[in-house]
């Protein structure tokens, strides 16, 4: 049975992706790690893992039933997780709508047999991978904002040694 590696997440507007990439280039040394491509910048809400077609269809149908208002997201925090070697961009105060949406999607995924991390949800966008040495984080004088009006189902694909995220479906958040 064929499976696909899937996750629910928030896509970022192209203009915001470019702002973040420009800021990252100024805030971090060029040789510190492997930058995530602008097109791959996203915020994961619920990782689903390797999912067969029937389960993906069921999870998509559950996602389509979600009725929740959109929210504003401000990215104004950054950090480094040394063990996985990740530098991330996040939010100092996650909006309630973001936390509710992630909790709902994670609980639906768990009920449908998709293992969910026991770690608390930490909304973030991965900026760099492979950062194993200590680094100085930029001053906390930055903020990127956007309105979140939908969430999406993505497929993670490996092609020629590179990871690409393919948007499979999206659902609107209500006004």
Number of C-alpha atoms within 10 A of each C-alpha: 5 7 13 16 17 23 25 27 22 21 21 19 14 12 10 15 19 15 12 19 18 12 13 17 11 11 13 16 11 11 8 16 18 15 19 17 14 18 15 18 23 20 19 22 25 26 21 26 17 17 20 14 13 10 17 21 12 14 19 18 11 13 22 13 9 15 13 16 15 18 18 14 19 18 20 16 20 20 17 22 13 15 9 11 17 20 26 17 22 21 18 12 12 16 13 11 17 20 14 12 22 20 16 16 22 23 16 17 25 16 11 14 12 18 15 15 11 6 6 7 14 14 20 21 22 21 24 20 19 15 20 16 10 11 14 10 13 15 9 9 7 12 14 16 11 13 12 19 16 17 21 19 26 25 20 17 15 11 8 6 7 8 13 16 18 14 16 12 14 18 16 16 17 12 9
